[in-house]
């Protein structure tokens, strides 16, 4: 049976840890992010986390429902950081674009954490705040509820899917990633036109583009399609289509 998570007021330490710090959910999450960056997901254990915090390994279970609960909190932290770095302008298209890029950037700043959390639904307050913001932007722009949910679904899945994909490249060792990136010039650019005419014709473009994230391009495609649908719906409603 999982241990009961202790309420914040009850679990607060009355004295500092061996390192002189007072534990909190935020400190534990920040320490876990650092451990993920240094050791990867396999290195995030209660024992290692306790040692890094200067506390007993069981401490994490007083703040979270096990390591899975901590994982959800890490995902929430990345979402919260994205929202904190974003500013609304009142233009729904521009606001969704900048928010999507902020989410993507927040996850890529912690690629190991992104791989661990991008596929998770946390149900925690900051994630809920992001979802409420996105739906509010869409409904405020005039999207009907069904269309708003449809665009929201595509928007958030797109951001997290690319975050996971791009984080995968950043999480591997530098020399391995650089070797992968060099393949576009060392292999693709040298394929003969006699056997691979299409690759040969576009090899210089492939080398320029394929090591960059396609997320901004695909995000624009999604938002442009959503805008066209909204315009068509509004025109149908006013009979001006």
Secondary structure, DSSP 8 states (H G I E B T S, - for coil): -------HHHH--SS--TTS----HHHHHHHHHHHHHHH-GGG--HHHHHHHHTS-GGGHHHHSSHHHHHHHHHHHHHHHHHHHT----S-HHHHHHHHHHHHHHHHHTTHHHHHHHTT-----HHHHHHHHHHHHHHHHHT--HHHHHHHHHHHHHHHHHHHHHHHHHHHS-HHHHHHHHHHHHHTGGGS-TTT-HHHHHHHHHHHHHTTS-SHHHHHHHHHHHHHHHHHHHHHHHHT--
